[in-house]
Amino acid sequence: MTIPRIASYPMPKMDQSIHNKTDWRIDPQQSVLLVHDMQQYFLDFYDVSQEPIPELIRHTKMLIEHAHEQDIPVVYTAQLGNQTPEHRQLLTDFWGAGLKDDPVQTKIHDELTPQPEDTVLTKWRYSAFKFSNLEQLMQEWGRNQLIVCGVYAHIGCLMSAAEAFMLNIKPFLLADAMADFSREEHDLALKYASTRCAQVMTTDNVLTAWSNQAEDQIHPLSKAGILRAVSEQLQLPAEEIQLQDDLLLLGLDSVRLMTLVGVWQACGSRVSFEDLAEQPTLDAWIGKIAA
């Protein structure tokens, strides 16, 4: 037996059918984003041009981008190809041999490719915690909130949330950033999570909470703080400024550059006007200012 072909269905929305027992407050300083099993193999069981997949990918991409901006760790899970019977054990009885060792099938979806600062964990069982060091990593990072998105909602996403709960890590399951075998099973996962082990939220809920909480907590010399300061000087939305953009071409003149240098020096950076003018990109500045 393997995974069946999955019919398209509309992405669930938060409505009166979801009754969270918790009212946990999301804190960007405590958050870790878990991008669960977003490999091409699992997505290929859908018509990827039809819902819920386009919305799943769009929302997951937004979550990853905001997490990077706010220095929130992003953790991916991914299964290996050609797993041995010793590796799969009882999984074979339910799902067959699993993925082939094909780079097209095992890779994370192209729009969600992990960045060098991200963590990719090998996935062995339904829960992302099983046979991995996810719990240890969260302890090392000093974080106790797990934001879960990906596939499949009622299997790995739900099981990872349930195990986080049992480890005293607060799980948040995203209703509109997951996909499942059917709308019925998707709804089942949300109902179980909201009443037994997690808080169900939407992508917009999480992004708003991260932004609101982070405003007063962003250090001026952090990546997010540098981006915010540049955004304010250029009077451009932060999401429109790329790491490799030439900031002088975007309108950053010498007066604004001097203003930024003054702000960052006052916060303890030794960066100079000449340092920043020499390589006027965010990518270069982040390293220089932190140093």
Summary of the structure (lengths in Angstrom):
residues: 291
radius of gyration: 20.9
end to end distance: 54.4
largest distance: 67.2
contacts: 917
relative contact order: 0.14
helix: 44%
strand: 13%
